[in-house]
Amino acid sequence: MDKNEVCVVMVPFIAQGHLNQLLHLSRLISAYNLPVHFVCATTHNRQAKLRIHGSWDPLSDPNLHFHDFPVPTFPNPSPNPKATTRFPAHLMPSFKAVMHLRQPFNKLLSHLSITTKRVVIIHDYLMSSVVQDFGSFANAEVYMFQSCSAFTAFWYHWEMTRTISLDDETEAVWKKVPSLEGCLTDEFIELLESEDTSFKKISSGTIYDTSKVFEEKFLELLKTEEISGTSKNWAIGPFNPVALTERKDSATESNRASKKVGTSPLINWLDKQEANSVIYVSFGTTVSFTDEEAKEIAIGLEESRQKFIWVVRDADKGDIFDGEERRIELPEGFEERIERQGVGVVVRDWAPQIEILGHPSTGGFMSHCGWNSSMEAITMGIPIAAWPMHADQPRNATLITEVLGTGIYARDWGRRDEAVAASMVAEAVRRLMVSEEGCRVRKKAEELGGVVRRSVEDGGVMRKELDAFVAQITRP
């Protein structure tokens, strides 16, 4: 079958991390000269394009076609930083609204099925109900995208089924896996269950934004579980660009200059710092702190006496373009003082995270351990101070700290109800950045990052997985 006789339809979920992953997967697949149709609500397509990481411009890709579909108007409440759980319950109205894409998706599929010999649908697990009618089109096939780590996906399904026996090593890991208590709201669990019902195990296989380099065991276990009705899965990660990730081995000016990843004031500031001397602090797009908690983090960063970049933003609303974002209050004079002393930078807008993590001066990452951020840190060879907040993050943090050994805990899941304290923040930063333990963890992270980056080269394990998937969807 000629490749131009196949088209791919991407159906992402609308949370930022999910949008980002499938947009980057679109970039990888379109490079095979395959047309890719990116289907989403109008507002969230705009969001995805605005926030794309790296130097790639999705609007300049001739193989990428965005389809903006309207969804019913939905309430757009601000996040509640005082909620009893960190899960972004305020996004539920938008999550429910996007389920109305089923009809426009079917209309697009009807058109594509006539004009294309094979229509390949890649959908986020949380969009299963939107694509469930694909069986009405004889030339359509569907692949599920799982947005979390293979580690987290396996334990979630094994916990429900217990269908296989664990070997001693895996049993020992299970004892360290945190419970799901406090990770999700009841309302979101209902959404998960409804999508699982819609899916009905009809997929041709599952795609993961991960790598066999470090998750092959859990990918093989997932094949045994056959969670999508088939044992086929493809680990095509990292989806994110890796071209910015050449890490230097010394702090010479010439070496530093040769590895610049941008020309913004933020990157210019990083260019002036020593190798591995800056900790990047960011908790993603779905976490809100109260002003009091933010002030404790600020004090802790200052007391750590380590240089830092801190992204201080409220969680996204369902529609990020509607209304003003809350400005988080920091200690009086804090921003002016750290700028004057040259010890830190506060970022209140969207931060170029890949460029920051890929910069030679960045030596650590305090993170919520969302899977996007985790994969980017792993790719860049950056150790993590893990502070999980909700959803898959506690189990991602376990993978990073207990299995891979490329991170430490800033605060483990068992301490999630404790008040945020400056002393905790300062201690975690110092442990990661300047302790012997931190040096050991950094060395592991750098070694793993190098292997992951090499895996995307011709003949590498990621490239072979991607080639195999493209061969599957373009088969005669």
N, C-alpha and C positions, 0 to 999 in steps of 0.2 A: 504493500500500500504506500503510495506516495505521501510524504509528510504533509503536503498542503491539503490533503484530504481529511485531515484530523484537526479538530479544534478543541481547546480546553476551556472549560467554564469554571472559574473560581467563585466559590460562595463563602465568604468569610463571615464570622461573627463580628459584632460591631464594637466590642471592647478593644481598646487601642492595641494591646498586645497581640490579639488575634488578627486584627487588620494588618498589622505590621508583618506578621509571619507570612500570611498568604500573598501579600504584595511582593515580598522578597522571593517567595517561591515562583510567583509569576515571572519575575525577572530571570530566574534560572531556566525556566521552561521556555520562555520566549527566545532565549539565546539559541535554541535548537531550530529556530525559524518556524515555530508553531504559533498560530494565532491564539491569544489568550483573552478571554472575555471575563472581566472582573465585575461581578454583580453585587451591588449593595445599595442601601438607602442613600439618597442624594447627599445628605449631610455627612454621612460617614465615609463616602468616597472622597468628599472634599477633605475631610480630616486625615484620611490615609495618605493622600497625595501631599498634603501640607507638611506632614511629619516624617516623611520617608527619610531614613538614615543613609549616610554615605553620599557619594557624588552622583549616583544614578538619578536621572530625571525620568520618571515614568511617562511623562507627557511626550518625551522625545522618542519613545520606543514604538516603532511602527507596527509591532506585533501585538501590542497591548491595547485593548479596547475597554473603556470604562462604560458601564451601563448604570445610569443614575435612576433609581426608581423611588417614587414617593411612598411614604408610609403614613398611616393615620397620625394626626397630631397627638403628642403624648405629653403628660406633665413632665416638667424639667426641673425638679427640685435640686437645691444645692446639697452637697454632702454634709453629713452630720458628724463632726469630729468628736462629739460626746456620745456617740452610739455605743451600746454595750458590746458590739462586735465590730471589727474593722472591715468586714465584708461590705462592699459598696451597694447597700440595699437601695439607695436612691436611684440606681441605674435600672431597676427592674421595669419601670414603665417603658423605657427605650428598648429593653430586651424583648418585651412582649410585642411592642409595635413592629419590630423588624420581622416577626413571624408572618406578617401580612405580605411578605415578598413571594409567597408561594404562587399566587396567580400571575404576577408579572414574570416570574422566573419561568413558569410553564409556557407563557406566551413566547418568550425568547427561545426557549428550548424547541418549541414547535417550529420556529423559523430556522434555527440552526440545523435541526434534524433533516430538513428538506434540502438545505444548501451544502451540507457536509456529510461525508460518508460515515464518519464516526465522531460522536460528541462525547468527550471525556469530562465528567463532572468531578471536581475536587471540592469537597465541602467540609467546613468545620463541623465537628461532631454536634455542636449546639445549633446547627442549621439543618439537622436531619429532616425535620418536618417540612421545611421549605422545599427540599428536593425529592420528597418521597414519591412523587408521581412520575419519576423518570422512567419507570418500567413501561409506561404507555408509549414510549418511543423505542422502536426496535434497535436503533443504532446508537443508543445512549448507554454508557456504563458509568458507574459511580465509584469513587474512592473516598474514604473517610480520612480527614486530617485530624490527628490528635494533637492538641496544642500544648500538652504538658510533656514532661520527660517520660521515657519508657519506664523508668524506675517507679514513678508515681502512678502511671497508668496500670502497670502490673499489679502493684499492691492494692490499688482500688478494686480491680476485678478479682484478684485472688481472695481478698477479704470477703467478697460477696459469695464466691463459689467454692473455694477450697478444693478445687478439682484435681490439683496435682500435689504430690508430696515434695517438700523442700529438702534439699541437701543440707548438711550441717552448716556450711558457710552461709547459705541463704537464710536458714533458720536464725542464725545469729544476727543477721542484718534485720530480720523482721522484728526482733526484740527491741531494736532501736527506732523503729518507725513510729512516729507519733500518731495518736488517734485523730479522727476527723472531727472530734468535738470542737465546736467554736469556729470551724473553717468556713461554714456556709450557713445561710439562713434557710428556714423551712420553705420559704417561697421559691428560692433558687433551686432547692432540691426537687421541688415539684416540677420545675422547668426541666431539670436534668432527666427526671424519670419520664416525662412526656416525650422528650427527644429520643430517649432510648427505645420507647415504644414505637415511635415513628420509624426508627432505623430498621428494626426487624431483621437484623443480620443479613442484609442484602448487598453488602459492599463487595467489590472485587479485590479489596485489600485496604491496608491502612498506611498512611504516610506520617512520619515523625520528623520533627525538627530536632534531630539528635544525630549522634554519630556512633558507628560500631566501634570506634576507637575507645570509647569508654562506657558504652551501654550495650554491647553485644549480648551479654548474658541475659539482660532483661528483655531485649528484643526477641531472643530465642524463646524465653519463657512466655512471652506474649503470643508467639506463634502457637505454642502448645495450648494456650487458653482459647485461641481462635475467637477473639472477642468480636470480630466483624463477620463471622460465619466463614472465614477463610484463614488459612495460616500465612497468607502472603502479607509481608510488610516491607517497607523501604525506609531506611534511615538516610535522609537526604540532607541532613544538617552538617554544618551550619548554613541556614538560609541567608543569614546576614553576610555582607561583604567582608572579605578577609584581606583585601589589598592594602588596608591601612595598618596591618598588624605586624610589620617587621620590627621586632623589638631589638633595641641595641644592647650591647654587652658592656658598654662603657659610657661615661658621662661627658665625653669630649664635645666641644662646641661643634666641630665639623660633623661628628656623628649625629648629634642632636639636630643640626640643620638639615641633614640629609633625610631625616625621618619626619619632617613636618607633615601634619595632616590637615592643615587649614591655615587661614590667615585672619581669623576673627580675633578680637581682643582677648577672648578667653584662651584660645590656643596660643596666642602670643605670650600670655602670662605663663602658660605651661612650658613654653620654649625656654623660659628663663630659669626654670627650676631644675634641681638635680635629679638624676635618674632615680625612679622608684620612691620619690620623696613625698608625693601628693596622694592623699586618699580622696576618692570620689564618693560622695554621699548622696544617694537618691533612693526614694522609696516608690517609684513608679507612678502610675496615673490613677490608681484606685485607692490610695491611702490618704487619709486626712489626719492631721495632728491638731490638737487644740493649741492655742497660743502659749499656754503654760508648758505643754510638752515641747513645743518648738524652742522655747526659751531654755529648757533643760538641755536639749540637744546642742544649742548654740554655746552654752556655758561649757558643756563637756568637750566640744571640739576645741574651744579656746584653751581649756585646761590641759588638753592632751599634748599641746605644744608641737603638734604636727601640722604641716600645711594641708589645706583641704579645698575642694570645690564642693559646694553644697547646693543642691537643687531644692529650693523652698517654694513649693506650689501646692495648692489645694488639689484634691482629687478631681478628675474630670466630671463634668455633668453629662447627662445623656446627649445633649446637644451643646458642644463646646463653644458654638458661635452665638448662643443665646444668652445674653446677660453678662454681667461682670463676674470675674472670679474673685473670691475672697482673698484679701491680702493678709498673709500671716504675719503677726507682730513678733518681732525679735527684741532682745534686750536693747534698751536705749543706747545708742552710740556704737552698737556692735558692728554693723556693716562698715561704718566709717573707720572704726579702729582697725579692723582686720585688713582693710584696704590700705590704710596708711602704713601699717606695719609690714604689709606684703605677705601675710601669713595665710590668707584665704580669699576665696571669691564666693559670693552668694549669687546664685542664678535664679531669677524669678520667672523666666520665660522657658520655652522649650529648649532643652540642652542637646547639643550634638553628642549623644552618649557614646556612639561607636568611636568617634574621633577622640573623645576624652580617654576612653579605655585603651585605645590603640596608641596613645601617646607615650613615649619613653619615660616621661616624668611621673606618670601615674603608676603607683605601686600597690594600691589597694582599693577596695570597693565595699562600702557599707551598704547593704542591699536588702530589700524585702524578699529576694529570691524568686520573683516572677520568672517564668521560664525564658522569656525574651532576654531579660537582663542576665540571667544565669548563663545562657548560651553565648552571649556577647562577651561576658567576662572569661568564660572558659576558652573561647576562641582567641582572645587577646592575651591569654596567659596571666590574668589578674586574679589574685586571691581575694576571697570574699569574707567580710565580717557579716554573718547571716543574722538577719532580724526579720523572720517571717511574720506575716500579718494575717493572712486568710487563704482560703481556697487551696491550691496545690502547693503553695509556698512552704509550709512546714515540711512536707516530704521532699521537695526539691532541696531544701536546706540540709536535710539528712543525707541525701545523695552527695552533696558538696562537702560536707564536713566529715561524715562518718565513712563514706565509701570511697570517694575520690581523694579525700585528704587535701583539697585545695581551698579550704576555708576554715574559719573558726566561728563559734557562735558569739555574736554580740548579745543576743538574748534568745534562748531556745524557747520552743513552743510552750513548755511547761511553766514558763515565767510570764506568759502573755498578759496576765491580769495585774502584774505588778506596775506600780507607777513608774513612768519614765523618769530616770534620774541622771543628772549630769555625770556623776561618778561612774555609772555603768558605761556611758558613751565614751568617756575619756579612757577608761581602762581597756575597753574593746579596741579603740583606735591604737593605743600604744602597743597592745599585744600583737595586733596585725602588722603594724608598721615598723616597730623597732625591737621586738623581743626575739629571742632565739627561736621560739615556736613560730613566730611570724615569718622569720627567714626560711625555716624549713617548709612551711606551707607555700610561701612564694616560689621557692625552687620547684616544688611539685607542680604548681600552677603554670609556671613558665614552661616546664618540660611538656606538660599535657597540651598547652596551647600550641607549641611548636608542632607536635604530632597532628593535632586537629587541622592546623593550617596547611600542612603538607598533604593532608587527605583530600583536599579539593583540587590538587594538581592532577594532570593527566596520569592515569594509572593508580591514583590514590583511592582509598576505600570509599570516600564520599562520591568521588567522580564515577566510580564503578556503579554505585547504587543509583545515582542519577541517570547514568547511561542505561542501566537495566530498566528503570521505570519508563524512560522515554521509549525504549525498545518495546516494552509491554504495550504502551498505548498507541504505538505506531505500527504494530505488527500487521502483516498482510491479512 
